[in-house]
Amino acid sequence: MYETVLVTGGFGLVGSQTVRRLAADGHRVVATDLGTAAQRKAARSLPAGVEARWADLTDPDQVDRLVAETSPRVIVHLAAVIPPVIYGNPELARRVNVDATVALLRAAESLRHRVRFVQASSNAVHGARNPHRHREPLTADTELRPSDLYGAHKAEAEQYVKFSRVEWVILRLAGVLSVEPGAMPFSIDALFFESALPTDGRMHSIDVRDAAAAFATATTADVAGEVLLIGGDESHLLLQGDVGKALAAARGLTDVLPGGRPGDPDSDEDWFVTDWMDTSRAQEALQFQHHPWPDMLAEMRAAAGWRRYPMQLVAPVARRFLKRRAAYRTAPGRYADPWGAIRAKLGEPRPDNVLIG
């Protein structure tokens, strides 16, 4: 058995898959999360070699106790508050996304042995990307210009990681998707949020199993001190407006999502914080890209099975329901205004200040 790995957000979308991957690789794993009723139920089916620990990472005393008692050789820090939830609760989000990162780093630095700290970051640190003006993909060296709270939080957390005394690795994630029904959160706010984004915005996706493989491999690979971009293979280079439609159609809900709006080609600000990434170095080092986009859709269709046919009967009702909740249903204009739509419905998306070192 290998060294102990502490995984924060261990019961989340990426965290739960990462925990299982690490356990399969022979590590002793401590999965930590808040300990909700659902998480405690999920803990009953954890694989051998995995221990659940409940802790509130916004409480520095709980963080100190967690790290001291588990004494990990590696910390995989995945706990985060992400869009669109982040825009409605920025104070909590900062405590989780930034302050908890600082607390974990300090606790790790207090251990007698050196800790490898694998930080989950995001391509959101690069900010809004107008594909008409930025035709090149993102690289690890692309300037950090966060446009929203999430990107600002992640950019700031990256700086704390880089200037700490731990052995660090930073993985900037693309848009994580899962083929498992119910694995991804569904809400009216999430649907509104998706409808607000420019349909022609470039979106790089990744299967959650591949994201987990990247994090698990980064615990031991020769990548210390590197920033790596974690997205799927070339089949995952998608446009925002095509993603939701394809996911819905795979489950039998064809053409149910409302039509959105393209982004303004003459504006660098009115786009969302997604883009295609150059993942060549990450793939070379971590060898994590195993699930192409077409294969994911085929898995979803197979998993839905016969249920796809009754869903086709539901589609007209779903189409009318969702159309009434689209971001631009009554708004004038030709182009998407993602920040204005988010602000009106979900909360202030813009950061007050940004620390990017």
Order of alpha helices (4+ residues) and beta strands (2+ residues): beta-alpha-beta-alpha-beta-alpha-beta-alpha-alpha-alpha-beta-alpha-beta-beta-alpha-beta-alpha-beta-beta-alpha-alpha-alpha-alpha-alpha
